[in-house]
Amino acid sequence: MGDSKRRKESLGEKYGQEDNILPGIPIKPSQAKLFSQITTRGAWIGIALLVVYWVVVRFIGPSLGWWELS
């Protein structure tokens, strides 16, 4: 009998299900990974928007006369 069959018999209903990261906190490792991916993507989008805003305020705005820099 293979190890996976033994594990399946010993775990029963819990076989193939993920355990929580910490006891009492209902967060699975796959959910934590997804959260990390989403927040990382959001951070990069925020950085890109900040760079675009900086370019507009620093270079494009003054060249069009939107803001007068002394």
N, CA, C and O atoms as CSV, one atom per row, in Angstrom:
chain,resi,resn,atom,element,x,y,z
A,1,MET,N,N,0.853,-1.178,0.000
A,1,MET,CA,C,0.000,0.000,0.000
A,1,MET,C,C,0.894,1.235,0.000
A,1,MET,O,O,1.858,1.322,0.761
A,2,GLY,N,N,0.558,2.186,-0.865
A,2,GLY,CA,C,1.349,3.401,-0.969
A,2,GLY,C,C,1.109,4.358,0.177
A,2,GLY,O,O,0.132,4.264,0.921
A,3,ASP,N,N,2.051,5.285,0.284
A,3,ASP,CA,C,1.974,6.269,1.372
A,3,ASP,C,C,0.740,7.147,1.249
A,3,ASP,O,O,0.110,7.483,2.252
A,4,SER,N,N,0.391,7.521,0.021
A,4,SER,CA,C,-0.772,8.400,-0.145
A,4,SER,C,C,-2.067,7.684,0.245
A,4,SER,O,O,-2.978,8.306,0.791
A,5,LYS,N,N,-2.150,6.388,-0.032
A,5,LYS,CA,C,-3.359,5.655,0.367
A,5,LYS,C,C,-3.449,5.553,1.883
A,5,LYS,O,O,-4.532,5.671,2.456
A,6,ARG,N,N,-2.298,5.331,2.536
A,6,ARG,CA,C,-2.291,5.277,4.002
A,6,ARG,C,C,-2.700,6.622,4.591
A,6,ARG,O,O,-3.479,6.689,5.542
A,7,ARG,N,N,-2.164,7.686,4.011
A,7,ARG,CA,C,-2.486,9.031,4.483
A,7,ARG,C,C,-3.972,9.308,4.276
A,7,ARG,O,O,-4.620,9.902,5.137
A,8,LYS,N,N,-4.509,8.882,3.142
A,8,LYS,CA,C,-5.927,9.106,2.859
A,8,LYS,C,C,-6.805,8.361,3.853
A,8,LYS,O,O,-7.818,8.894,4.305
A,9,GLU,N,N,-6.432,7.148,4.196
A,9,GLU,CA,C,-7.206,6.382,5.171
A,9,GLU,C,C,-7.117,6.999,6.560
A,9,GLU,O,O,-8.112,7.035,7.285
A,10,SER,N,N,-5.938,7.486,6.940
A,10,SER,CA,C,-5.788,8.036,8.288
A,10,SER,C,C,-6.467,9.395,8.437
A,10,SER,O,O,-6.992,9.711,9.505
A,11,LEU,N,N,-6.462,10.208,7.364
A,11,LEU,CA,C,-7.071,11.534,7.453
A,11,LEU,C,C,-8.579,11.509,7.208
A,11,LEU,O,O,-9.309,12.333,7.760
A,12,GLY,N,N,-9.039,10.596,6.407
A,12,GLY,CA,C,-10.475,10.495,6.156
A,12,GLY,C,C,-11.027,11.710,5.436
A,12,GLY,O,O,-10.611,12.007,4.316
A,13,GLU,N,N,-11.961,12.420,6.066
A,13,GLU,CA,C,-12.614,13.584,5.459
A,13,GLU,C,C,-11.656,14.739,5.204
A,13,GLU,O,O,-11.872,15.523,4.280
A,14,LYS,N,N,-10.620,14.857,5.990
A,14,LYS,CA,C,-9.692,15.988,5.879
A,14,LYS,C,C,-8.659,15.801,4.771
A,14,LYS,O,O,-7.851,16.699,4.531
A,15,TYR,N,N,-8.667,14.663,4.095
A,15,TYR,CA,C,-7.680,14.391,3.053
A,15,TYR,C,C,-7.848,15.372,1.887
A,15,TYR,O,O,-8.952,15.538,1.369
A,16,GLY,N,N,-6.765,16.011,1.483
A,16,GLY,CA,C,-6.775,16.949,0.367
A,16,GLY,C,C,-7.165,18.357,0.736
A,16,GLY,O,O,-7.141,19.239,-0.123
A,17,GLN,N,N,-7.524,18.604,1.983
A,17,GLN,CA,C,-7.894,19.948,2.415
A,17,GLN,C,C,-6.693,20.619,3.058
A,17,GLN,O,O,-5.870,19.971,3.705
A,18,GLU,N,N,-6.609,21.922,2.869
A,18,GLU,CA,C,-5.514,22.684,3.450
A,18,GLU,C,C,-5.790,22.968,4.924
A,18,GLU,O,O,-6.936,23.152,5.334
A,19,ASP,N,N,-4.723,23.000,5.702
A,19,ASP,CA,C,-4.847,23.401,7.100
A,19,ASP,C,C,-4.754,24.916,7.189
A,19,ASP,O,O,-4.243,25.569,6.278
A,20,ASN,N,N,-5.247,25.470,8.283
A,20,ASN,CA,C,-5.124,26.910,8.510
A,20,ASN,C,C,-3.677,27.257,8.829
A,20,ASN,O,O,-2.912,26.408,9.288
A,21,ILE,N,N,-3.306,28.511,8.583
A,21,ILE,CA,C,-1.950,28.961,8.874
A,21,ILE,C,C,-1.689,28.888,10.372
A,21,ILE,O,O,-0.678,28.341,10.812
A,22,LEU,N,N,-2.604,29.440,11.143
A,22,LEU,CA,C,-2.517,29.396,12.608
A,22,LEU,C,C,-3.827,28.848,13.143
A,22,LEU,O,O,-4.885,29.109,12.570
A,23,PRO,N,N,-3.775,28.101,14.223
A,23,PRO,CA,C,-5.037,27.616,14.804
A,23,PRO,C,C,-5.921,28.783,15.248
A,23,PRO,O,O,-5.444,29.721,15.887
A,24,GLY,N,N,-7.170,28.721,14.917
A,24,GLY,CA,C,-8.101,29.771,15.315
A,24,GLY,C,C,-8.234,30.895,14.308
A,24,GLY,O,O,-9.136,31.723,14.432
A,25,ILE,N,N,-7.356,30.950,13.308
A,25,ILE,CA,C,-7.439,31.978,12.281
A,25,ILE,C,C,-7.793,31.274,10.967
A,25,ILE,O,O,-6.992,30.490,10.456
A,26,PRO,N,N,-8.966,31.540,10.422
A,26,PRO,CA,C,-9.432,30.787,9.249
A,26,PRO,C,C,-8.821,31.265,7.931
A,26,PRO,O,O,-9.549,31.628,7.007
A,27,ILE,N,N,-7.502,31.265,7.840
A,27,ILE,CA,C,-6.810,31.671,6.617
A,27,ILE,C,C,-5.950,30.507,6.147
A,27,ILE,O,O,-5.103,30.004,6.884
A,28,LYS,N,N,-6.180,30.091,4.919
A,28,LYS,CA,C,-5.437,28.988,4.323
A,28,LYS,C,C,-4.180,29.532,3.637
A,28,LYS,O,O,-4.141,30.711,3.283
A,29,PRO,N,N,-3.164,28.707,3.446
A,29,PRO,CA,C,-1.951,29.170,2.758
A,29,PRO,C,C,-2.218,29.697,1.349
A,29,PRO,O,O,-1.571,30.655,0.925
A,30,SER,N,N,-3.148,29.099,0.621
A,30,SER,CA,C,-3.444,29.590,-0.731
A,30,SER,C,C,-4.084,30.978,-0.684
A,30,SER,O,O,-3.843,31.802,-1.567
A,31,GLN,N,N,-4.898,31.241,0.345
A,31,GLN,CA,C,-5.497,32.572,0.490
A,31,GLN,C,C,-4.432,33.604,0.836
A,31,GLN,O,O,-4.483,34.734,0.351
A,32,ALA,N,N,-3.478,33.227,1.664
A,32,ALA,CA,C,-2.398,34.143,2.022
A,32,ALA,C,C,-1.546,34.470,0.801
A,32,ALA,O,O,-1.119,35.612,0.629
A,33,LYS,N,N,-1.298,33.478,-0.045
A,33,LYS,CA,C,-0.513,33.700,-1.260
A,33,LYS,C,C,-1.256,34.625,-2.212
A,33,LYS,O,O,-0.649,35.520,-2.801
A,34,LEU,N,N,-2.559,34.423,-2.373
A,34,LEU,CA,C,-3.364,35.282,-3.233
A,34,LEU,C,C,-3.376,36.716,-2.718
A,34,LEU,O,O,-3.263,37.654,-3.507
A,35,PHE,N,N,-3.513,36.899,-1.405
A,35,PHE,CA,C,-3.477,38.237,-0.807
A,35,PHE,C,C,-2.140,38.915,-1.088
A,35,PHE,O,O,-2.094,40.101,-1.414
A,36,SER,N,N,-1.065,38.165,-0.963
A,36,SER,CA,C,0.265,38.708,-1.226
A,36,SER,C,C,0.411,39.133,-2.684
A,36,SER,O,O,0.976,40.189,-2.969
A,37,GLN,N,N,-0.093,38.323,-3.600
A,37,GLN,CA,C,-0.010,38.660,-5.019
A,37,GLN,C,C,-0.809,39.915,-5.340
A,37,GLN,O,O,-0.344,40.778,-6.085
A,38,ILE,N,N,-2.015,40.019,-4.777
A,38,ILE,CA,C,-2.873,41.178,-5.059
A,38,ILE,C,C,-2.267,42.452,-4.498
A,38,ILE,O,O,-2.257,43.481,-5.174
A,39,THR,N,N,-1.758,42.399,-3.261
A,39,THR,CA,C,-1.192,43.603,-2.669
A,39,THR,C,C,0.108,44.014,-3.358
A,39,THR,O,O,0.400,45.206,-3.462
A,40,THR,N,N,0.886,43.049,-3.825
A,40,THR,CA,C,2.112,43.380,-4.554
A,40,THR,C,C,1.766,44.062,-5.877
A,40,THR,O,O,2.383,45.060,-6.248
A,41,ARG,N,N,0.780,43.519,-6.581
A,41,ARG,CA,C,0.352,44.136,-7.843
A,41,ARG,C,C,-0.186,45.539,-7.591
A,41,ARG,O,O,0.098,46.459,-8.359
A,42,GLY,N,N,-0.960,45.710,-6.524
A,42,GLY,CA,C,-1.484,47.030,-6.191
A,42,GLY,C,C,-0.390,48.027,-5.868
A,42,GLY,O,O,-0.482,49.200,-6.228
A,43,ALA,N,N,0.649,47.559,-5.186
A,43,ALA,CA,C,1.768,48.449,-4.867
A,43,ALA,C,C,2.477,48.912,-6.139
A,43,ALA,O,O,2.827,50.086,-6.258
A,44,TRP,N,N,2.688,48.012,-7.079
A,44,TRP,CA,C,3.353,48.390,-8.337
A,44,TRP,C,C,2.482,49.341,-9.150
A,44,TRP,O,O,2.998,50.259,-9.789
A,45,ILE,N,N,1.180,49.133,-9.131
A,45,ILE,CA,C,0.281,50.058,-9.824
A,45,ILE,C,C,0.353,51.438,-9.184
A,45,ILE,O,O,0.372,52.450,-9.885
A,46,GLY,N,N,0.393,51.482,-7.851
A,46,GLY,CA,C,0.526,52.762,-7.151
A,46,GLY,C,C,1.830,53.466,-7.476
A,46,GLY,O,O,1.850,54.685,-7.650
A,47,ILE,N,N,2.916,52.716,-7.559
A,47,ILE,CA,C,4.218,53.304,-7.913
A,47,ILE,C,C,4.167,53.876,-9.328
A,47,ILE,O,O,4.659,54.978,-9.576
A,48,ALA,N,N,3.570,53.123,-10.257
A,48,ALA,CA,C,3.467,53.597,-11.641
A,48,ALA,C,C,2.629,54.876,-11.724
A,48,ALA,O,O,2.990,55.809,-12.441
A,49,LEU,N,N,1.516,54.919,-10.994
A,49,LEU,CA,C,0.686,56.125,-10.995
A,49,LEU,C,C,1.423,57.313,-10.395
A,49,LEU,O,O,1.269,58.439,-10.868
A,50,LEU,N,N,2.214,57.077,-9.368
A,50,LEU,CA,C,2.996,58.146,-8.763
A,50,LEU,C,C,4.024,58.692,-9.743
A,50,LEU,O,O,4.233,59.904,-9.806
A,51,VAL,N,N,4.664,57.824,-10.501
A,51,VAL,CA,C,5.655,58.261,-11.498
A,51,VAL,C,C,4.973,59.073,-12.595
A,51,VAL,O,O,5.491,60.106,-13.018
A,52,VAL,N,N,3.806,58.607,-13.058
A,52,VAL,CA,C,3.078,59.347,-14.091
A,52,VAL,C,C,2.671,60.719,-13.568
A,52,VAL,O,O,2.811,61.716,-14.275
A,53,TYR,N,N,2.175,60.780,-12.353
A,53,TYR,CA,C,1.788,62.060,-11.752
A,53,TYR,C,C,2.996,62.992,-11.646
A,53,TYR,O,O,2.894,64.183,-11.939
A,54,TRP,N,N,4.127,62.449,-11.230
A,54,TRP,CA,C,5.340,63.253,-11.084
A,54,TRP,C,C,5.779,63.818,-12.426
A,54,TRP,O,O,6.154,64.987,-12.513
A,55,VAL,N,N,5.737,63.001,-13.473
A,55,VAL,CA,C,6.128,63.470,-14.808
A,55,VAL,C,C,5.202,64.581,-15.270
A,55,VAL,O,O,5.659,65.571,-15.843
A,56,VAL,N,N,3.907,64.429,-15.028
A,56,VAL,CA,C,2.957,65.458,-15.448
A,56,VAL,C,C,3.212,66.751,-14.687
A,56,VAL,O,O,3.281,67.821,-15.293
A,57,VAL,N,N,3.350,66.670,-13.390
A,57,VAL,CA,C,3.526,67.884,-12.582
A,57,VAL,C,C,4.885,68.531,-12.845
A,57,VAL,O,O,4.979,69.757,-12.888
A,58,ARG,N,N,5.920,67.745,-13.017
A,58,ARG,CA,C,7.274,68.286,-13.131
A,58,ARG,C,C,7.600,68.776,-14.534
A,58,ARG,O,O,8.253,69.809,-14.682
A,59,PHE,N,N,7.164,68.066,-15.566
A,59,PHE,CA,C,7.588,68.396,-16.922
A,59,PHE,C,C,6.440,68.880,-17.821
A,59,PHE,O,O,6.549,69.938,-18.441
A,60,ILE,N,N,5.372,68.136,-17.894
A,60,ILE,CA,C,4.311,68.447,-18.855
A,60,ILE,C,C,3.523,69.680,-18.428
A,60,ILE,O,O,3.239,70.553,-19.248
A,61,GLY,N,N,3.173,69.754,-17.151
A,61,GLY,CA,C,2.412,70.906,-16.664
A,61,GLY,C,C,3.105,72.234,-16.908
A,61,GLY,O,O,2.501,73.130,-17.498
A,62,PRO,N,N,4.348,72.395,-16.478
A,62,PRO,CA,C,5.020,73.680,-16.726
A,62,PRO,C,C,5.226,73.995,-18.200
A,62,PRO,O,O,5.188,75.163,-18.588
A,63,SER,N,N,5.442,72.989,-19.022
A,63,SER,CA,C,5.637,73.256,-20.452
A,63,SER,C,C,4.349,73.752,-21.105
A,63,SER,O,O,4.401,74.482,-22.095
A,64,LEU,N,N,3.209,73.369,-20.569
A,64,LEU,CA,C,1.926,73.837,-21.107
A,64,LEU,C,C,1.436,75.100,-20.387
A,64,LEU,O,O,0.396,75.648,-20.752
A,65,GLY,N,N,2.159,75.562,-19.386
A,65,GLY,CA,C,1.773,76.759,-18.665
A,65,GLY,C,C,0.747,76.537,-17.597
A,65,GLY,O,O,0.131,77.492,-17.125
A,66,TRP,N,N,0.541,75.282,-17.194
A,66,TRP,CA,C,-0.446,74.996,-16.157
A,66,TRP,C,C,0.013,75.491,-14.801
A,66,TRP,O,O,-0.790,76.010,-14.026
A,67,TRP,N,N,1.305,75.338,-14.502
A,67,TRP,CA,C,1.852,75.753,-13.226
A,67,TRP,C,C,3.053,76.629,-13.510
A,67,TRP,O,O,3.911,76.288,-14.325
A,68,GLU,N,N,3.104,77.726,-12.850
A,68,GLU,CA,C,4.240,78.621,-13.016
A,68,GLU,C,C,5.262,78.354,-11.942
A,68,GLU,O,O,4.979,78.517,-10.755
A,69,LEU,N,N,6.447,77.945,-12.345
A,69,LEU,CA,C,7.534,77.722,-11.390
A,69,LEU,C,C,8.483,78.895,-11.475
A,69,LEU,O,O,8.924,79.262,-12.564
A,70,SER,N,N,8.800,79.481,-10.351
A,70,SER,CA,C,9.664,80.664,-10.352
A,70,SER,C,C,11.105,80.259,-10.491
A,70,SER,O,O,11.988,81.117,-10.512
